[in-house]
């Protein structure tokens, strides 16, 4: 059986022609299968499968080379946004519902395209609601594992005492309530992709376990000494600054570098406004399908507001708004269908706002001072945003961390907005409240210095 020895070793650099030739040799040999032992036939079939898989891998590698080659002109200054997106389409890139021609978004998609055919770990960061899980699905869909499982895990939603069992599984009797053997998320994602959302919330003990998986590609179920090999592509996401957390000792530095071999940053929706009309239409249709009714129409006033709103909750907030107005409105939705704390200020409040500004020594905004309709819209949006932040600070007595938690916003972004509007957390503290001690004073001092 000389042919078996000939095809046992497959060169990774083999060409399409070479692969086809070897497959034909195997086919010719199989014609004489009646003269072969069953073990030899099984071996040939395994080799044919291996060759077929290598053809598929080589196809993905070829796409990767094409993407890497095309990426150089794609980032040139003289190429338009539309041309960059068209180039992705021509390379059969799967967008998974990502919209828009924003340069920062296109840059992220181009990085994802080049990373997808590899098995390198990817770290996606960005504010809450910017579409990090969608980007993970983009990477999975454009990679060599697209027909394999995609398993999503929210690390921040798993209790610490169940984390190891959730990720790696457990044996029967390993702990109270473990009535059966159970596979973990990593086993479920074997040969596919596992998406670890909110990786910054993973406790240090869990980080050590995850580091072992990255290094050894094997796991142990809780209550078992047996190691199980896993072949899983890891994509992680966070809305926190992992580098800063590692400097503070809250996130392992070695794990950070392991996860961020490929680093993708998603810009917030306020920096991708070209996507907002597309997202309004998309979520409007999606909500109509869910509610089994015709897509809701928007009044010009509501549409203008949605196009110019700051969206601190990003794409998730816009989706929720479209579902809300689709549910509450009939055929036509207006600003009255928005959440109360999101609605623009009533026209009659302009004079009151002017009086307040005069009393505080601030110069009121005059319509005559606005250069265009877009300026007026921007000013109205800024006023609504400032009012929202002021009300929030009053409710939490000036505690920035608590306000960030309540409105589901990254703290650093919230501090940036406060600075933009000239708001200081110390101005909203209850002076009659009892002292919180040294730790509380340090927290407030830190907030003031940041904001």
C-alpha positions as CSV (number, residue, x, y, z in Angstrom):
1,X,0.0,0.0,0.0
2,X,2.6,2.6,-1.1
3,X,-0.2,5.0,-2.0
4,X,-1.1,5.3,1.7
5,X,2.4,6.4,2.6
6,X,2.4,8.9,-0.3
7,X,-0.6,10.8,0.9
8,X,-0.1,10.5,4.6
9,X,1.9,13.8,4.9
10,X,0.2,16.8,3.3
11,X,2.2,19.9,2.7
12,X,0.6,23.1,4.0
13,X,1.9,24.9,0.9
14,X,0.3,22.5,-1.5
15,X,-1.5,24.1,-4.5
16,X,-5.0,23.5,-5.8
17,X,-3.6,21.5,-8.7
18,X,-1.6,19.3,-6.3
19,X,-4.6,18.7,-4.1
20,X,-6.8,17.7,-7.0
21,X,-4.1,15.3,-8.3
22,X,-3.8,13.6,-4.9
23,X,-7.6,13.3,-4.6
24,X,-7.7,11.7,-8.0
25,X,-5.0,9.2,-6.9
26,X,-7.1,8.3,-3.9
27,X,-10.2,7.9,-6.2
28,X,-8.2,5.6,-8.5
29,X,-7.1,3.5,-5.6
30,X,-10.6,3.2,-4.2
31,X,-11.7,1.7,-7.5
32,X,-9.7,-1.4,-6.4
33,X,-11.2,-1.3,-2.9
34,X,-12.3,-5.0,-3.3
35,X,-8.6,-5.9,-3.0
36,X,-8.1,-3.8,0.1
37,X,-8.6,-4.5,3.7
38,X,-11.4,-2.6,5.5
39,X,-8.8,-0.8,7.6
40,X,-7.1,0.5,4.5
41,X,-10.3,1.7,3.0
42,X,-11.2,3.6,6.2
43,X,-7.7,5.2,6.1
44,X,-8.1,6.3,2.5
45,X,-11.5,7.8,3.3
46,X,-10.0,9.7,6.3
47,X,-7.3,11.0,4.0
48,X,-9.8,12.1,1.4
49,X,-11.7,14.0,4.1
50,X,-8.5,15.6,5.2
51,X,-7.7,16.7,1.7
52,X,-11.1,18.1,1.2
53,X,-10.9,20.1,4.4
54,X,-7.5,21.5,3.3
55,X,-9.0,22.6,0.0
56,X,-11.6,24.6,2.1
57,X,-8.9,26.0,4.3
58,X,-6.8,27.0,1.3
59,X,-9.9,28.7,-0.2
60,X,-10.2,30.8,3.0
61,X,-6.5,31.5,3.0
62,X,-6.8,32.7,-0.6
63,X,-9.7,35.1,0.5
64,X,-7.4,36.3,3.3
65,X,-4.6,37.1,0.9
66,X,-7.0,38.9,-1.4
67,X,-8.4,40.9,1.6
68,X,-4.9,41.8,2.8
69,X,-3.8,42.8,-0.7
70,X,-6.9,44.9,-1.2
71,X,-6.7,46.5,2.2
72,X,-3.7,48.7,1.2
73,X,-5.7,50.9,-1.4
74,X,-8.8,50.6,0.8
75,X,-7.2,52.8,3.5
76,X,-5.8,55.4,1.1
77,X,-7.0,58.9,1.6
78,X,-8.3,59.4,-1.9
79,X,-10.7,56.4,-1.8
80,X,-14.3,57.2,-1.0
81,X,-16.3,55.5,1.8
82,X,-18.6,54.0,-0.8
83,X,-15.7,52.5,-2.7
84,X,-14.3,50.9,0.5
85,X,-17.7,49.3,1.2
86,X,-18.1,48.2,-2.4
87,X,-14.7,46.6,-2.3
88,X,-15.8,44.6,0.8
89,X,-18.9,43.5,-1.1
90,X,-16.9,42.4,-4.1
91,X,-14.7,40.3,-1.9
92,X,-17.9,38.5,-0.7
93,X,-17.7,39.9,2.8
94,X,-20.6,39.0,5.0
95,X,-21.8,42.2,6.9
96,X,-24.3,40.4,9.2
97,X,-26.5,43.6,9.3
98,X,-23.7,46.2,9.9
99,X,-24.6,49.4,8.1
100,X,-23.1,52.7,7.1
101,X,-20.0,54.1,5.4
102,X,-18.4,55.7,8.5
103,X,-14.6,55.5,8.0
104,X,-14.0,54.2,11.6
105,X,-16.6,51.5,11.1
106,X,-15.2,50.5,7.7
107,X,-11.7,50.3,9.3
108,X,-13.1,47.9,12.0
109,X,-14.8,45.8,9.3
110,X,-11.5,45.7,7.2
111,X,-9.6,44.5,10.3
112,X,-12.3,41.9,11.0
113,X,-12.1,40.7,7.4
114,X,-8.4,40.1,7.7
115,X,-8.6,38.5,11.1
116,X,-11.6,36.2,10.3
117,X,-9.9,33.4,8.4
118,X,-7.3,33.0,11.1
119,X,-7.7,31.5,14.6
120,X,-6.2,34.4,16.4
121,X,-8.0,35.7,19.5
122,X,-9.9,39.0,18.9
123,X,-10.8,41.7,21.5
124,X,-13.6,44.0,20.6
125,X,-14.1,47.1,22.7
126,X,-16.6,50.0,22.6
127,X,-19.3,51.6,24.6
128,X,-22.3,49.6,25.7
129,X,-24.8,49.1,22.8
130,X,-22.4,49.7,19.9
131,X,-22.8,46.2,18.4
132,X,-19.9,44.2,19.8
133,X,-21.7,40.9,19.5
134,X,-22.7,41.7,16.0
135,X,-19.1,42.3,15.1
136,X,-18.2,39.0,16.7
137,X,-20.8,37.3,14.4
138,X,-19.2,39.1,11.4
139,X,-15.8,37.6,12.3
140,X,-17.4,34.2,12.7
141,X,-19.4,34.4,9.5
142,X,-16.3,35.4,7.4
143,X,-14.0,32.8,8.9
144,X,-13.3,29.1,8.3
145,X,-15.6,28.1,11.1
146,X,-18.7,29.8,9.8
147,X,-20.6,26.5,9.5
148,X,-19.7,25.5,13.1
149,X,-21.2,26.6,16.4
150,X,-21.2,30.2,17.6
151,X,-21.7,30.2,21.4
152,X,-22.3,33.5,23.2
153,X,-21.5,33.9,27.0
154,X,-22.2,37.0,29.1
155,X,-19.4,36.8,31.7
156,X,-21.0,39.5,33.8
157,X,-24.3,37.6,34.2
158,X,-22.8,34.4,35.6
159,X,-22.5,34.1,39.5
160,X,-18.9,33.6,40.6
161,X,-19.7,30.2,42.1
162,X,-21.1,28.9,38.8
163,X,-18.6,30.4,36.4
164,X,-16.3,27.4,36.1
165,X,-19.2,25.0,35.7
166,X,-20.8,27.3,33.1
167,X,-17.6,27.6,31.0
168,X,-16.1,24.1,31.4
169,X,-18.9,21.9,32.5
170,X,-19.1,19.5,35.5
171,X,-19.4,15.8,36.4
172,X,-22.3,14.3,38.2
173,X,-22.0,14.8,41.9
174,X,-19.3,17.5,41.6
175,X,-21.4,19.8,43.8
176,X,-24.9,20.0,45.3
177,X,-27.4,20.1,42.4
178,X,-25.1,18.5,39.9
179,X,-27.4,15.5,39.1
180,X,-25.9,14.8,35.7
181,X,-22.8,15.3,33.6
182,X,-23.0,18.6,31.8
183,X,-21.0,20.1,28.9
184,X,-19.7,23.6,29.3
185,X,-19.7,26.5,26.8
186,X,-16.2,25.7,25.6
187,X,-17.2,22.1,24.7
188,X,-20.4,23.3,23.0
189,X,-18.2,25.7,20.9
190,X,-15.7,23.0,19.9
191,X,-14.5,23.6,16.3
192,X,-16.5,26.8,16.3
193,X,-16.3,30.3,18.0
194,X,-17.0,31.3,21.6
195,X,-17.9,34.9,22.2
196,X,-17.0,36.1,25.8
197,X,-19.0,39.3,26.3
198,X,-18.2,41.6,29.2
199,X,-14.9,39.9,29.7
200,X,-13.8,42.7,32.0
201,X,-16.3,41.4,34.6
202,X,-14.6,38.0,34.8
203,X,-13.2,37.4,38.3
204,X,-9.5,36.8,38.7
205,X,-10.0,33.1,39.5
206,X,-11.9,32.7,36.2
207,X,-9.2,34.7,34.4
208,X,-6.6,32.1,35.4
209,X,-8.8,29.3,34.1
210,X,-9.4,31.1,30.8
211,X,-5.7,31.7,30.4
212,X,-5.1,28.0,30.7
213,X,-7.5,27.3,27.9
214,X,-5.8,29.8,25.7
215,X,-2.4,28.3,26.4
216,X,-3.1,24.6,26.5
217,X,-6.3,24.3,24.4
218,X,-7.8,22.0,26.9
219,X,-10.3,22.1,29.8
220,X,-11.3,20.2,32.9
221,X,-14.9,19.7,34.0
222,X,-15.6,20.6,37.6
223,X,-15.2,17.4,39.7
224,X,-13.1,15.6,37.0
225,X,-9.3,15.0,36.6
226,X,-9.7,14.3,32.9
227,X,-8.5,16.9,30.4
228,X,-10.6,17.5,27.3
229,X,-9.1,19.0,24.2
230,X,-11.0,21.9,22.7
231,X,-10.5,23.6,19.4
232,X,-12.3,26.9,19.9
233,X,-11.8,30.4,18.4
234,X,-12.1,33.0,21.1
235,X,-13.6,36.5,20.5
236,X,-14.0,38.7,23.6
237,X,-15.7,42.0,24.1
238,X,-15.7,44.7,26.8
239,X,-16.9,48.3,27.4
240,X,-14.2,48.8,30.0
241,X,-10.5,49.8,29.6
242,X,-8.8,46.4,30.2
243,X,-5.3,48.0,30.0
244,X,-6.3,50.3,32.9
245,X,-7.9,47.4,34.8
246,X,-4.7,45.4,34.4
247,X,-2.6,48.3,35.8
248,X,-5.0,48.4,38.8
249,X,-4.6,44.7,39.3
250,X,-8.2,43.9,38.5
251,X,-7.4,42.1,35.2
252,X,-4.5,39.8,34.4
253,X,-2.0,41.5,32.2
254,X,-1.0,38.2,30.5
255,X,-4.6,37.5,29.7
256,X,-5.1,40.9,28.3
257,X,-2.2,40.5,25.9
258,X,-3.4,37.0,25.0
259,X,-6.9,38.2,24.1
260,X,-5.9,41.4,22.3
261,X,-3.8,39.8,19.5
262,X,-6.3,41.4,17.2
263,X,-7.9,44.6,18.6
264,X,-11.1,46.0,17.1
265,X,-12.7,49.2,18.4
266,X,-16.3,50.1,17.6
267,X,-17.1,53.9,17.5
268,X,-20.3,55.1,19.3
269,X,-23.4,55.8,17.3
270,X,-23.1,59.6,17.7
271,X,-19.9,59.3,15.6
272,X,-21.7,57.1,13.0
273,X,-24.7,59.3,12.2
274,X,-24.9,58.1,8.6
275,X,-26.1,54.8,10.0
276,X,-29.1,56.3,11.9
277,X,-31.6,56.5,9.0
278,X,-30.7,52.9,8.0
279,X,-31.1,51.7,11.5
280,X,-34.4,53.5,12.0
281,X,-35.8,51.7,8.9
282,X,-34.2,48.3,9.9
283,X,-35.5,48.3,13.4
284,X,-38.9,49.7,12.3
285,X,-39.3,46.8,10.0
286,X,-38.0,44.4,12.6
287,X,-40.5,45.7,15.2
288,X,-43.3,45.5,12.7
289,X,-42.6,41.8,12.1
290,X,-42.4,41.1,15.8
291,X,-45.6,42.9,16.6
292,X,-47.3,41.6,13.4
293,X,-48.4,45.0,12.1
294,X,-47.4,47.5,9.4
295,X,-44.2,49.5,10.0
296,X,-44.9,52.7,11.9
297,X,-44.5,56.0,10.2
298,X,-42.7,58.9,11.9
299,X,-43.7,62.5,12.0
300,X,-41.1,64.9,10.6
301,X,-40.6,66.2,14.2
302,X,-39.9,62.8,15.6
303,X,-37.6,61.8,12.6
304,X,-35.6,65.0,13.1
305,X,-35.2,64.4,16.8
306,X,-34.1,60.8,16.2
307,X,-31.6,61.8,13.6
308,X,-30.0,64.4,15.9
309,X,-30.3,62.7,19.3
310,X,-27.0,61.8,21.1
311,X,-27.9,58.2,21.9
312,X,-25.9,57.5,25.1
313,X,-27.1,53.9,24.9
314,X,-26.0,53.7,21.2
315,X,-27.6,51.2,18.8
316,X,-29.3,49.3,21.6
317,X,-31.1,52.5,22.7
318,X,-32.2,53.3,19.2
319,X,-33.6,49.7,18.7
320,X,-35.5,50.0,22.0
321,X,-37.0,53.3,21.0
322,X,-38.2,52.0,17.6
323,X,-39.8,49.0,19.3
324,X,-41.5,51.3,21.9
325,X,-42.9,53.8,19.3
326,X,-44.0,50.8,17.1
327,X,-45.9,49.3,20.0
328,X,-47.5,52.5,21.4
329,X,-48.3,54.4,18.3
330,X,-50.9,53.6,15.7
331,X,-50.0,54.4,12.1
332,X,-48.0,57.5,13.0
333,X,-45.5,58.0,15.8
334,X,-44.6,61.4,17.3
335,X,-42.3,62.6,20.1
336,X,-45.1,62.0,22.6
337,X,-44.5,58.3,22.2
338,X,-40.8,58.6,23.3
339,X,-39.9,57.9,27.0
340,X,-40.6,61.0,29.1
341,X,-36.9,61.5,30.1
342,X,-35.9,61.4,26.4
343,X,-38.5,63.8,24.9
344,X,-37.3,67.3,23.7
345,X,-38.2,70.2,25.9
346,X,-41.6,71.8,25.3
347,X,-41.6,75.0,23.3
348,X,-43.0,76.9,26.2
349,X,-39.9,76.0,28.3
350,X,-37.6,78.1,26.1
351,X,-38.5,81.3,27.8
352,X,-38.0,79.7,31.2
353,X,-34.7,78.3,30.1
354,X,-33.7,81.8,29.0
355,X,-34.7,83.3,32.3
356,X,-32.7,80.6,34.2
357,X,-29.7,81.2,32.0
358,X,-29.9,85.0,32.6
359,X,-30.2,84.5,36.3
360,X,-27.1,82.2,36.4
361,X,-25.1,84.7,34.3
362,X,-25.1,82.4,31.1
363,X,-25.9,83.8,27.7
364,X,-29.2,82.3,26.4
365,X,-29.2,80.7,23.0
366,X,-30.9,83.0,20.5
367,X,-32.5,81.8,17.3
368,X,-30.9,84.8,15.5
369,X,-27.5,83.5,16.6
370,X,-28.0,80.1,14.9
371,X,-26.5,79.9,11.4
372,X,-28.7,77.0,10.1
373,X,-31.5,74.6,10.8
374,X,-28.9,71.9,11.6
375,X,-27.4,74.3,14.2
376,X,-30.8,74.7,15.8
377,X,-31.3,70.9,15.9
378,X,-27.9,70.4,17.4
379,X,-28.5,73.1,20.1
380,X,-31.9,71.5,21.0
381,X,-30.3,68.1,21.2
382,X,-27.5,69.4,23.4
383,X,-30.1,71.2,25.7
384,X,-32.1,67.9,26.1
385,X,-28.9,66.0,26.8
386,X,-27.8,68.5,29.5
387,X,-31.2,68.5,31.1
388,X,-31.1,64.7,31.3
389,X,-27.7,64.7,32.9
390,X,-28.6,67.4,35.4
391,X,-31.7,65.4,36.5
392,X,-29.7,62.2,36.7
393,X,-27.0,63.9,38.9
394,X,-29.7,65.3,41.2
395,X,-31.2,61.8,41.6
396,X,-27.9,60.2,42.6
397,X,-26.7,63.1,44.7
398,X,-23.7,63.7,42.3
399,X,-22.3,60.2,42.3
400,X,-21.0,59.7,38.8
401,X,-20.4,56.0,39.1
402,X,-24.0,55.4,40.2
403,X,-25.4,57.5,37.4
404,X,-23.2,55.6,34.8
405,X,-24.6,52.3,36.2
406,X,-28.3,53.5,36.0
407,X,-28.1,54.7,32.5
408,X,-25.9,51.8,31.3
409,X,-23.1,54.1,30.1
410,X,-19.3,53.8,30.2
411,X,-18.1,56.0,33.1
412,X,-15.4,57.6,31.1
413,X,-17.9,58.6,28.4
414,X,-20.3,60.0,31.0
415,X,-17.5,62.1,32.5
416,X,-16.7,63.4,29.0
417,X,-20.3,64.4,28.5
418,X,-20.4,66.2,31.9
419,X,-17.3,68.1,30.9
420,X,-18.8,69.0,27.6
421,X,-21.8,70.6,29.3
422,X,-19.7,72.2,32.2
423,X,-21.4,70.0,34.8
424,X,-19.6,69.1,38.1
425,X,-20.8,66.3,40.3
426,X,-19.9,68.3,43.5
427,X,-22.6,70.8,42.6
428,X,-25.3,68.2,42.9
429,X,-24.4,66.7,46.2
430,X,-26.6,66.9,49.2
431,X,-24.7,69.0,51.6
432,X,-26.9,67.8,54.5
433,X,-26.1,64.1,53.8
434,X,-24.0,62.4,56.4
435,X,-20.3,62.0,55.5
436,X,-19.4,58.8,53.7
437,X,-15.9,58.7,55.3
438,X,-12.6,58.8,53.7
439,X,-13.4,56.3,51.0
440,X,-16.5,58.2,49.9
441,X,-14.5,61.5,49.8
442,X,-11.9,59.9,47.7
443,X,-14.5,58.6,45.2
444,X,-16.1,62.1,44.9
445,X,-12.7,63.7,44.5
446,X,-11.8,61.3,41.8
447,X,-15.1,62.0,40.0
448,X,-14.6,65.8,40.2
449,X,-11.1,65.5,38.8
450,X,-12.3,63.4,35.9
451,X,-15.4,65.5,35.1
